[in-house]
């Protein structure tokens, strides 16, 4: 792990290796966002989250933004004692950043995790409504398509987004109107029941696949209407091929629903280990398409020495083998 990441993780916002939190009547809330070239938006986002509730902790994961977002965050973390910043060495994707935030919230003992975009398309003023609805459910998503919601999308973008969410609702049998938005709130105690190692998507398809995993794990889900605004500054970073990847992911999930029984409610994906490359504690079992590796069986036929597990680091992206 880089020195910069290590310094930020020791901030009062709470690190993965921190001890048990001090007793408090109010739930501990962690607000998370991931950044890549969000220099012109991130300061305002932090200020508006802090204005909603100064007791919220913030976690920001930056993927080595070339526009200097990391430098802005380094200055912010000095002024904001409840802000934790993790600098990753390269662009590793939204999916792995969100999984890192989930591990951080679980290991640091938070009661609630809220995730949102860094481009100000998600208004922090909806945070109280998300948290109020979370008192009755395990998971709440800010929806652009439920009654009373609004979106600034127009034309082609609106048509594709509506079609994607309608298709997910129809094909996956989940009674929500929103599947692809990142504005979400989780009860961390319930999140522990989701095996995030089975969520394979690293890009924007992560949001569809993770909601499928949440539903399969038996968590109660709800949505609230929001006004989804166009980003205030900068450019959208959704790849043009993301539509095709999303369609492919949806078809895979439909097949899983049709042919595989069971749930995602195993906890084998979270490990008490660290990355061999950067020593980060943010590692998970590499599930899905990558099977555990096996060495050739030694002459002693000691099977305990044969089996190895592949773990993935959510901080640097390295894969490691552990017995």
SVG drawing of the C-alpha trace seen along z (x, -y; Angstrom):
<svg xmlns="http://www.w3.org/2000/svg" viewBox="-46 -23 53 62">
<polyline fill="none" stroke="black" stroke-width="0.4" points="0.0,0.0 1.3,-3.4 2.3,-5.8 -0.4,-8.2 -3.1,-5.6 -1.7,-4.4 -1.7,-8.0 -5.3,-8.6 -6.5,-5.3 -5.3,-6.2 -7.5,-9.3 -10.3,-9.6 -12.9,-8.6 -12.1,-5.0 -9.7,-2.5 -10.2,1.1 -8.0,2.2 -9.5,-0.1 -10.8,1.3 -14.4,1.4 -16.2,-1.9 -17.0,-3.9 -20.6,-3.4 -23.0,-6.0 -26.7,-6.4 -26.7,-7.6 -25.9,-5.2 -22.5,-5.5 -22.9,-6.5 -20.2,-6.3 -20.8,-8.1 -18.7,-6.8 -17.8,-8.0 -15.2,-7.0 -13.3,-9.6 -11.6,-9.7 -11.1,-13.2 -13.5,-14.9 -11.3,-17.8 -14.0,-20.4 -16.8,-18.6 -15.3,-16.9 -14.9,-19.8 -18.5,-20.9 -19.7,-17.4 -17.8,-17.1 -19.1,-20.5 -22.7,-19.6 -22.5,-16.2 -21.0,-17.8 -23.8,-20.4 -26.4,-17.7 -24.9,-16.1 -21.5,-17.0 -21.4,-13.6 -21.2,-11.6 -17.8,-10.0 -16.7,-10.2 -14.6,-7.7 -13.2,-8.6 -11.3,-6.2 -9.4,-7.9 -8.0,-5.9 -4.9,-8.1 -6.9,-10.8 -4.6,-12.5 -6.5,-15.8 -5.1,-16.4 -8.2,-15.1 -5.8,-13.3 -4.0,-16.6 -7.3,-18.3 -8.3,-15.4 -4.9,-15.6 -5.7,-19.2 -9.3,-18.4 -8.3,-15.6 -6.2,-18.0 -9.2,-20.3 -11.8,-17.5 -11.2,-15.2 -14.0,-12.9 -12.7,-12.3 -10.7,-9.2 -9.0,-9.1 -7.6,-6.1 -5.3,-6.6 -5.2,-3.6 -2.2,-3.3 -4.3,-3.1 -7.8,-3.0 -9.3,0.2 -13.0,-0.4 -16.1,-1.5 -17.0,2.1 -13.8,2.8 -14.0,-0.7 -17.5,0.0 -16.5,3.5 -13.6,1.8 -16.1,-0.6 -18.3,2.4 -15.3,4.1 -14.3,0.8 -17.8,0.3 -18.0,3.8 -14.5,3.9 -14.7,0.4 -18.0,1.2 -20.3,-1.2 -24.1,-0.9 -24.9,-2.4 -23.1,-2.7 -24.3,-5.2 -22.7,-5.3 -23.1,-8.1 -21.5,-9.5 -18.9,-12.2 -20.1,-14.4 -23.0,-16.0 -25.7,-14.1 -26.8,-12.8 -27.9,-15.6 -26.7,-15.0 -29.9,-16.6 -31.6,-13.2 -29.4,-11.6 -32.0,-12.0 -34.7,-10.4 -32.5,-7.5 -31.6,-6.9 -35.3,-7.3 -36.3,-4.6 -33.4,-2.4 -35.0,-2.1 -37.6,0.2 -35.4,2.0 -32.0,3.5 -31.2,1.7 -32.6,-1.5 -31.8,-3.0 -32.5,-6.5 -34.6,-5.9 -35.0,-8.0 -38.0,-6.1 -40.4,-5.5 -43.3,-7.8 -42.3,-11.4 -38.8,-11.0 -37.0,-13.2 -34.0,-12.8 -32.1,-15.3 -31.3,-12.6 -32.8,-13.3 -32.9,-11.7 -30.7,-8.6 -29.3,-8.5 -32.8,-8.5 -34.1,-5.9 -31.2,-3.5 -31.5,-4.0 -35.2,-3.4 -34.9,-0.3 -32.1,1.1 -34.0,0.7 -37.3,1.9 -35.5,5.0 -33.9,5.7 -37.2,5.5 -39.0,7.7 -36.3,10.4 -34.9,10.6 -38.2,10.5 -37.0,7.8 -39.8,5.4 -37.8,2.2 -37.8,-0.4 -34.1,-1.3 -31.1,1.0 -28.2,-1.0 -28.0,-4.0 -25.2,-4.3 -27.1,-6.3 -27.7,-3.6 -27.9,-3.0 -27.1,0.3 -27.6,1.6 -24.1,2.9 -25.4,5.7 -27.4,7.0 -24.6,6.3 -22.5,8.9 -24.8,11.5 -23.8,10.7 -20.8,12.5 -19.3,9.7 -16.7,12.0 -19.4,13.4 -20.0,9.9 -17.7,10.1 -18.4,6.8 -15.7,4.1 -17.3,1.4 -20.8,-0.2 -22.4,3.3 -21.5,3.7 -24.6,1.8 -26.9,4.2 -25.1,7.3 -24.7,6.1 -28.5,5.5 -29.1,9.0 -26.8,10.3 -28.5,8.2 -31.9,9.6 -30.7,13.2 -29.2,12.8 -32.7,12.1 -32.3,8.4 -35.4,6.3 -35.2,3.6 -36.9,0.3 -36.5,-2.8 -37.2,-6.6 -37.7,-9.1 -34.9,-11.5 -34.0,-14.2 -31.0,-12.8 -29.1,-15.8 -26.6,-16.1 -23.0,-16.3 -22.0,-19.8 -18.5,-19.8 -16.3,-17.4 -17.2,-14.7 -19.1,-11.4 -16.8,-8.5 -19.2,-5.7 -17.5,-3.8 -19.5,-3.4 -19.3,0.3 -20.8,0.3 -24.3,0.8 -23.2,4.1 -21.4,5.2 -24.6,4.4 -26.7,6.4 -24.3,9.3 -24.3,9.1 -28.1,9.0 -28.4,12.2 -25.9,13.9 -28.0,13.0 -31.1,14.2 -29.4,17.6 -28.3,17.7 -31.8,17.0 -33.2,19.7 -30.7,22.5 -29.0,21.9 -30.7,22.3 -29.4,20.9 -28.3,17.4 -25.4,15.1 -25.6,15.1 -22.2,16.7 -19.4,14.9 -16.4,16.8 -15.5,13.8 -14.1,11.7 -10.7,12.8 -8.5,12.1 -5.5,11.7 -3.5,8.9 -2.2,8.3 1.2,9.8 2.1,6.8 0.9,3.7 0.0,5.2 -3.6,3.7 -6.2,5.5 -8.8,4.9 -8.7,8.4 -11.4,10.8 -11.6,14.3 -11.3,14.2 -14.6,16.0 -16.5,16.4 -14.5,17.3 -11.2,17.7 -10.9,21.0 -8.6,21.6 -5.2,22.8 -3.7,26.1 -0.1,27.1 1.0,30.5 0.4,32.9 3.6,33.6 5.0,37.0 3.7,36.9 0.1,36.6 -0.6,33.9 -3.7,32.3 -3.5,29.4 -0.3,28.4 -1.9,28.6 -4.9,26.3 -4.3,22.7 -6.8,19.8 -6.7,16.9 -7.3,13.5 -7.8,10.2 -6.6,6.9 -9.1,4.1 -6.4,1.5 -3.8,2.3 -5.5,5.0 -2.9,7.7 -3.9,11.4 -2.2,13.5 -2.1,17.2 -2.5,18.2 -2.7,21.6"/>
</svg>
